[in-house]
Amino acid sequence: MSPSAALERIRVVLSHPSHPGNIGAAARAMKTMGLKRLYLVNPKSFPDPQAVAMATGADDDVLAAATVCSTLTEALSGTVAATALTGRRRELATEPAWAREAAAELVAAAGAGEVALVFGNEKTGLSNEEVAQCRHWALIPTSDQYRSLNLAQAVQILCYELRLAAVDVGAPPKVSDGGTPASHEEVEALIRHLERAAVGSAFLDPAQPKRLMLRMRRLFARARLEKEEVNILRGMLSSFEK
């Protein structure tokens, strides 16, 4: 796959951005590195003149073509992999990757379908629930003395790493030697099916769920599930439910 084809399969998702200027600046950052797919989850103000002003040449394409979604689930629909960018370690999350490693993995995963890189709100970042929807999460190796990065700055860094990975000499490694990776919707459906079966069998008490489903999410994220594997697991669950 050519570098441009790989980058065209990457969505940059901004979840609940509060400042329209950051949306425009993120669009500019994307365009300089050859990325075009901007997704906005419940933006506070969009479209907005400030976003256009900060886009500086990326307003008539990247910004104008931005997809606005009401939920992160909607923004991740149809993807085969998603990586959350967050500076805080989350309980029961998978092991993090540095930005460069995460970018290389996303470019490789783009060979199998659309992928997403997810950024949180400027003040609060991503919620635990949002991070849980992403199969992986990444960190920017900032200084221990000062870690504060503007949203658009973080987008620029990751877009640079994505382009660096895409134009690297040689073909990117294969995501899997097996079948087709499961989509976001397929994995989410499996998790809902598993939770329903666990409650129905009295294995899981919905009044005291503890952290069972978070642990299952972490397990599935490490497993890199394929479509056939999801179908097998759901078939088993259906059989058990009978």
SULJO-V536160 format. One line per field, one symbol per residue. phi: phi as a letter, one per 30 degrees, with the letter a starting at -180 (. if undefined). burial: I if it has 16 or more other C-alpha atoms within 10 Angstrom, else O. Layout:
phi->???
burial->???
This chain:
phi->.dedddddccccccchdccdddddddddddddcicbccccchddbadaeddddddhjcddbdddceccbdbdeddceidcabbccbccdcdiddddbdeddddddddddddcldbbccccdeccicdedddddcdbbbbcdddddacdbdeddddddddddddeddcedjdddddadccddddeddddddddddddddddcidccddbdhbedddddddddddheceddddddddddddddd
burial->OOIOOIIOIIIIIIIIIIIIIIIIIIIIIIIOIIIIIIIIIIIOIIIOOIIIOIIOIIIOOIIOOIOIIOOIIOIIOIIIIIIIIIIOOOOOIIOIIOIIOIIIIIIIIIIIIIIIIIIIIIOOIIOOOIIIIIIIIIIIOOOOOOOOOOIIOIIIIIIIIIIIIIIOOOOIOOIOOOOIIIIIIIIOOIIOIIIIIIOOOOOIOOOOOOOOIIIOIIIIIOOIIIOOOIOOOIOOIOOOOO
